[in-house]
Amino acid sequence: MKAKARCVVAAITLLLASRWATAATVDLADWALKKDADLYGIGGTLPANVMTTGFDFGTGLGTLTTIITGAGDHFVGWFLDHEIDELANLWYNETGSASGSPSVGQTWEIDEPGFGQSGGSGPYVGDIYNHLELSDPHDSLLDNLVFTSGNDTITGPDDVSMALGWRFLLGTGDEASISLTVSAVRPADGFYLTQTDPDSNASIFMYGILSSRGVTVPTPAPLLLIAPVLLGFSRIARQTQRMRVAKDDADLRQIFAKR
């Protein structure tokens, strides 16, 4: 009888712990899609061949599916900048990691999103957004690294953003489907990226799959020599948005302090 009671108590404890772990608030601060030579970003409109019905742009959780047709080389890459419990512990306390082995033609990156604001690792500025922006059907510049920008590498924690990309070749009449999923549930297997807020003991997971008929992976081209990239109007808009969020967080903290 005592053993049964202990089992019940243990089950209840595990249930409560599970609910506590999933109670974290997840918000999507920024996103971008690079499809062949075209870049789409926050505030803009995605093309008709991207299905978003299974994705919540508020939380950044769910599945995005991109359909690609047309013979030749192609590139599809997603950049997503999530915040976990930002109001409770801000955005620069997070870490990232990769698990498993990427498929042929698949590239990835985990990095500070390119703002380099105060907090976290201070002056460190990630290059993940630049890498996605410069990727195309011939070269993916996503570097398959965590918190590495040029010759600078940090261990974190810092602001975390994640990106996944695919290079592939379609034949005449072929159609590719690229599904990207972000979930609070860890995948059972396969390749995936993890973003963790250690203060909240909460994580989200990004993974994806390319499926189609007759898809082959093109031979990698020599890596491009990357010159410094000038920030365009889209980057200025992203910076302005993040500064606005940072100000709102500071105002909220002042209100809570007065209470």
N, C-alpha and C positions, 0 to 999 in steps of 0.2 A: 504494500500500500504506500509506504514511504517512498519507494523507488518510483512508483507511478506519479506521486506528487512532485518529485524532483523533475521528472520528465516534463510535466505540465508547466512547471515554473521555468524550466530551460526553454521550452517552446515559446512561452510568452515573452521571455527576455529577448530571444532572437527576433521575434516579430516586431517588438518595440524598437530594437536596434535597427532593423531594416527600415521601418517607417521613419526613424530619426535621420538615417543616412540619406533617404530620398526626399527629405523635407527642404533641402536647399533650393534657393531661388536661382534659376538659370535665365540669363538674358542674352540676346544676340545684339552686340554693339555695332558690328560691321560685317559686310559680306562682299564678295566679288566673284564673278564667273569669267574665266577666259575661255572662249570657244573659238578655236582656230586663231584668227587675227583680231577678233572682236573682244573688247573688255566691257563687262556690265558691272555696275556697282550700286551701292545703297543709294536710294533716292531715284534710281532709274527703273526702267521697265525691262524685264527679262524677255527673251525671244519666245515665240509661240511654241518652239520645240522643247521647251523646258516645262515639265509638269511639276507643279508646286502644291497640289491639293493635299498631299500627305505631309506637308511641312509647315511648322508654325514659325513665322518670322519674328514673333515676339520672344519666344524662348530659344529659337534656333534648334529645336528638336524635331525629328521626323525624317522624311525621305524626299530627296530631290532627284528627279529622273530627267536626263537629257537624251534626246533622240537625235542621232546624226546620220545623214545620208550623203551620198555623193562619192564617187570614186576618188581615191587619192589619200594623202597623209592628213591626219587630223590630230588635234589636241583639245582636251577638255580638262579644265582644272578649276577647283573651288577653293576659295579662301574664306574661312569663317572665324570671327573674333567673338568668342563667348566670354561672359563674365559669370562667375559662380558666387552667389552671396555678396555682390558688390557693395550693397548698402551696409552689410554687417562688417566687412573687413577689407573694403576697397578691391582693386583689381590687380595689384602687383604682388600678390602673395601666392601665386599659383605655379605649378610645375607641369611638365609634359614628358611623355615617353612614347616609344613605338614598340609594338609587340608583333612577333611573327615575321614573315618574309613577304615583301611586296611581290605582286605578280610581274611578269615580264612586261615592260613598257609603263609600269606604274611608278610614280615618284611622289615624294611627300616632304613636308617640312613642318617644324614646330618652332615658333620664334616670337619674340616681342613684335607687335604689329607694325612698328615703324614710327612710333611717336616719341619714344625715349623720354617720357615725362618723369617728374620727380617720384621717388619711391622705387621699390624694386632694386634694380642694379644701377640706378642713377643714370649716367650718361650713355649707357649701352642702347643702341638703336638697331632693331632687327631689320632684315632685308627681305622678309618673306613676301611682302606685298610687291616689291620691285621684281622679285624672282617670278612671281605669277604673271605680272604685267608684261614681262619680257619673253615669256615662254610662247612657243608657237608650234606648229605641226612638225618642225624639223628639230627643235631642241626644247626640252623641258629644263628650266633653270632651277627648279625646286631641288634643294641640295641634299635631301635625305639626312638632315642633321637636326639636332635640338639646340636652340640658343646659340647659333653660330652665325656671325655676320662678318664677312670678309675674313680678316685675321683675328677678329675678336670672338672669344668664346666665354660664356658665363655658365655657371652651374644653376642659377636661379636661387630662389623663386623670383618671378617677375610677371609682367603681363603676358598672357599666353594666347596665341592664335595658332590655328592649324590649317594646313592645306594638303589636298590630294590632287594628283594629276594623272592623266592617261594619254599616251601617244599610241596611235594605231593606224593601220592602213585598211581602207575599204576598197573592195572591188566593185565593179559595175553592178548595180542592183542590190548591193548589200546595205544593211541598216544596223547601226550599233545603238545599244541602250546602256547608258552609264547611270547607275543608281548610287547616290551618296546618302548615307544614313548617319545621323547623330542621335545617340540614345544614352539614357542614364543606366542602361543595362549592358554589362560587359559581354561582348560576343563570346561564344563557346570556343571558337577557333578562328583561324585565318589571320590576316594582317589587319591591324587597327592601331589608331592613335588614341592616347589617353590624355585628358586635361584634368588636373586634380587641384582642388582647394583643400590643403591640409588642415586649415583652421576649421573648416566645416565638415571635414571627413567625407567629402563628396567628389564624385568624378563623372565626367561624360566621355563618351567614346565615339570616334569617327571612323567609318569604314565604308568601302564601296566595292562595286563589282561592274565589270564591263562584260556585256554579253551580246553576241550577234552571230550572223552567219558569215563565214569566210573572212573574218578579221585576222590580219597578220600584223606583227609589230615591225615597223620600218627599222632599217639599220641605223644605229645612232650616228648622228653627224658629229664632227669635232666640236668640242665645247667652245662657245663663243668667249672672246675676251670682253669682260663686262666693264665698261666705263661708268663713272658716276652718273646716276640717272637724276635728271632734274625733276622736281616734284611738279605735277600739273595741277589743274584746277580741281580734279577729283581728289587729290591728296590734301589740298587746302581745305576742302569741304569735310574730309574725314577728320582732320586735325581740329577744325572748328567744332565739330560735333563732340569729339572727345573732351575738349576743353569745357564745353557746356555741361557735359555729364559730370566732369570733375568738380565744377563749381556747384552743381546741384548737390553732389555728395558732401562737399564742404559745408554748404548751408544747412543740410540735414544734420550733420554732426554738431554744428553750433547750436541748433535747436535742441538736440538731445542733451547736450552739455548743460544748457540752461535749465533743463528739467531736473 
